[in-house]
């Protein structure tokens, strides 16, 4: 999965970006990479979907006006 939250602030990470990163870093995922312009995470379908739910809810509640999200399925069937 890849995601970004908006609005951007180049001077300081906005609350919604901090919350989104905390959600992903504390999720039970296999790999997480956070950066100033995008974040990625890998894991099983259930773990990713649980993290996405929390990410969306908490980032929006913390002031995000937009969350761009891309989820790729590789070698695992979603049920």
C-alpha atoms as a printed R data frame, in Angstrom:
   type eleno elety resid chain resno       x       y      z
1  ATOM     1    CA   UNK     A     1   0.000   0.000  0.000
2  ATOM     2    CA   UNK     A     2   1.101   3.560 -0.653
3  ATOM     3    CA   UNK     A     3  -0.506   6.645  0.838
4  ATOM     4    CA   UNK     A     4  -0.191  10.374  1.352
5  ATOM     5    CA   UNK     A     5  -2.305  12.796  3.346
6  ATOM     6    CA   UNK     A     6  -3.056  16.413  2.552
7  ATOM     7    CA   UNK     A     7  -2.829  19.333  2.985
8  ATOM     8    CA   UNK     A     8   0.958  19.439  2.821
9  ATOM     9    CA   UNK     A     9   3.095  21.637  5.027
10 ATOM    10    CA   UNK     A    10   6.778  21.746  4.134
11 ATOM    11    CA   UNK     A    11   7.768  23.519  7.366
12 ATOM    12    CA   UNK     A    12   6.254  21.074  9.842
13 ATOM    13    CA   UNK     A    13   4.422  17.745  9.661
14 ATOM    14    CA   UNK     A    14   0.687  18.391 10.115
15 ATOM    15    CA   UNK     A    15  -1.211  16.480 12.806
16 ATOM    16    CA   UNK     A    16  -2.955  14.264 10.242
17 ATOM    17    CA   UNK     A    17   0.393  13.179  8.761
18 ATOM    18    CA   UNK     A    18   1.812  12.375 12.184
19 ATOM    19    CA   UNK     A    19  -1.275  10.357 13.129
20 ATOM    20    CA   UNK     A    20  -1.260   8.466  9.814
21 ATOM    21    CA   UNK     A    21   2.382   7.520 10.255
22 ATOM    22    CA   UNK     A    22   1.778   6.422 13.856
23 ATOM    23    CA   UNK     A    23  -1.100   4.199 12.712
24 ATOM    24    CA   UNK     A    24   1.017   2.519 10.041
25 ATOM    25    CA   UNK     A    25   4.118   2.170 12.208
26 ATOM    26    CA   UNK     A    26   2.111   0.533 15.012
27 ATOM    27    CA   UNK     A    27   0.126  -1.791 12.713
28 ATOM    28    CA   UNK     A    28   1.029  -5.449 12.378
29 ATOM    29    CA   UNK     A    29   2.611  -5.066  8.947
30 ATOM    30    CA   UNK     A    30   5.650  -6.755  7.417
31 ATOM    31    CA   UNK     A    31   7.415  -3.637  6.124
32 ATOM    32    CA   UNK     A    32   6.844   0.094  6.594
33 ATOM    33    CA   UNK     A    33   8.668   3.017  4.997
34 ATOM    34    CA   UNK     A    34   7.619   6.565  5.892
35 ATOM    35    CA   UNK     A    35   8.818   9.665  4.119
36 ATOM    36    CA   UNK     A    36   7.954  13.330  3.687
37 ATOM    37    CA   UNK     A    37   6.129  12.845  0.374
38 ATOM    38    CA   UNK     A    38   4.786   9.320  0.613
39 ATOM    39    CA   UNK     A    39   4.557   6.236  2.750
40 ATOM    40    CA   UNK     A    40   4.524   2.542  1.927
41 ATOM    41    CA   UNK     A    41   3.620  -0.572  3.856
42 ATOM    42    CA   UNK     A    42   3.415  -4.265  3.105
43 ATOM    43    CA   UNK     A    43   1.589  -7.083  4.784
44 ATOM    44    CA   UNK     A    44  -1.152  -9.655  4.549
45 ATOM    45    CA   UNK     A    45  -4.568  -8.630  3.264
46 ATOM    46    CA   UNK     A    46  -6.253  -8.620  6.678
47 ATOM    47    CA   UNK     A    47  -3.463  -6.594  8.274
48 ATOM    48    CA   UNK     A    48  -3.375  -4.057  5.437
49 ATOM    49    CA   UNK     A    49  -7.155  -3.638  5.371
50 ATOM    50    CA   UNK     A    50  -7.269  -3.156  9.142
51 ATOM    51    CA   UNK     A    51  -4.497  -0.565  8.918
52 ATOM    52    CA   UNK     A    52  -6.231   1.241  6.027
53 ATOM    53    CA   UNK     A    53  -9.470   1.499  8.011
54 ATOM    54    CA   UNK     A    54  -7.686   3.017 10.991
55 ATOM    55    CA   UNK     A    55  -5.515   5.224  8.771
56 ATOM    56    CA   UNK     A    56  -8.497   6.752  6.983
57 ATOM    57    CA   UNK     A    57 -10.591   7.284 10.102
58 ATOM    58    CA   UNK     A    58  -7.823   8.793 12.210
59 ATOM    59    CA   UNK     A    59  -6.197  10.939  9.493
60 ATOM    60    CA   UNK     A    60  -9.536  12.471  8.506
61 ATOM    61    CA   UNK     A    61 -10.439  13.061 12.158
62 ATOM    62    CA   UNK     A    62  -7.067  14.815 12.584
63 ATOM    63    CA   UNK     A    63  -7.632  17.323  9.799
64 ATOM    64    CA   UNK     A    64  -6.697  15.595  6.549
65 ATOM    65    CA   UNK     A    65  -8.709  16.970  3.659
66 ATOM    66    CA   UNK     A    66  -7.518  14.272  1.291
67 ATOM    67    CA   UNK     A    67  -5.942  10.846  1.577
68 ATOM    68    CA   UNK     A    68  -4.455   9.347 -1.573
69 ATOM    69    CA   UNK     A    69  -4.227   5.599 -1.278
70 ATOM    70    CA   UNK     A    70  -3.095   2.815 -3.574
71 ATOM    71    CA   UNK     A    71  -3.372  -0.842 -2.628
72 ATOM    72    CA   UNK     A    72  -1.749  -3.577 -4.729
73 ATOM    73    CA   UNK     A    73  -2.451  -7.265 -4.226
74 ATOM    74    CA   UNK     A    74   0.512  -9.518 -4.922
75 ATOM    75    CA   UNK     A    75   0.143 -13.261 -4.664
76 ATOM    76    CA   UNK     A    76  -2.626 -13.315 -2.093
77 ATOM    77    CA   UNK     A    77  -6.327 -13.826 -2.582
78 ATOM    78    CA   UNK     A    78  -8.717 -11.480 -0.762
79 ATOM    79    CA   UNK     A    79 -11.786 -13.169  0.677
